Amino acid sequence: MERMTYTFPATKRMNRFVHVGVVGSGDLEILIEPTDQSHTEVTIRTGVTGYKNTWKSVVQRFFTQHDVAAKVKINDFGATPGVVKLRLEQALEVIANDSYIKS
């Protein structure tokens, strides 16, 4: 398994744990938990090696646009970049629909 960790600045706080997706063929799960830090920490675990630059580009682009302060864990089983982005958007949608993001 390959493990990567990235950190991005963030200003918006959340106060709810979110879990979307499942670890299965071609998919991934995302777990997001609140933090009091002024950054987002993203930890990715994947069995597919050699895509570090792709992972960095996808999560950097996403968290540059969405600056939610959180601890994000991504457990991957071969998801494409499009699926990664979709799952991240689903997680933020769950948070936003429940009004759990604070500016």
N, C-alpha and C positions, 0 to 999 in steps of 0.2 A: 504494500500500500504506500502511496505517496501522500505526504501531508504538506500543506502550504498554509501560511498565515500571512494575512495582509491587514494593514491598519489604515483607516481613512478618517480625516477630520469630520466632525458632525456637530450639529447644533440642536437638533430636535430630539426631545426625550420621548420615550414610550414607557408604559407601565403595565404591559401585558406580555406574557409568553405566547409565542405563535409557533405552530408546527404545521407544515404543508408538505405534501408529496410522500412518496414511499421509496425505500431503497429496493429497487427491482431492475430487471433488465431494461437498460436504456433510460432509466429514470434516476431521480435523486430525492432526498428529503432535505428540508431546510428547517432548522430550529433557530428561533430568534428570541433572545431574552433581554430584558431591559438592563441598562447599566447607568451608573451615575457619572461615568467618564465622558469626556468631550470628544470621543472618537468611536468609530465602529471597528471592531476586531472581527475579521472573517477567517475562520479556520475551515479548510477544505481537506477532506479525506477521500481519496479516489484510488481505485485499483487500476486505473488506466494511466500509465506513465507516459511522460514525454510531452505533456500539454501545459506545462507551467506558464508559458507566455500567453497562451489562449485564455487560461483561467484568470491570469492577472488582468488582461484587457477587459474581459467580461465584467468582473466584479469592480474594477476601477471605474469603468464607464457607468455602471449602475449606481455605485455609492457616491460618485461625483454629482449625479443628478438627484439622488435621494439621500440626504444627510441625516439619517436616523441614527442616533447613538444607541448601539446595541452590541451584544455578543452574538455573532452569527456562526452557526455550525452547518456545514454542507457535507452530507454524506452521499457520494456519487457512485453510480453503477453504470457509467458509460453514457451519461446524458450529453446531448448536443448543446452548444452555446445558446441556441434558441430556447431549449427546455429550461436551462439554468435561469435565463432572463425571465421566462414565464413564471417559474416557481417563486423567484424573488418578488415579482410584481404581485403574485397571488398573496404572498405573506404580507406585503405592505397594504394591499387592499383589505385584508382581514383587519389589520390594525386600524386603518383609516375609517372603515365602515363602523367600527365600534367606538370611534372617537378616542382612541388611546394615544394619539400623537400629540405632544405638547410642544409648542414653539418656545 
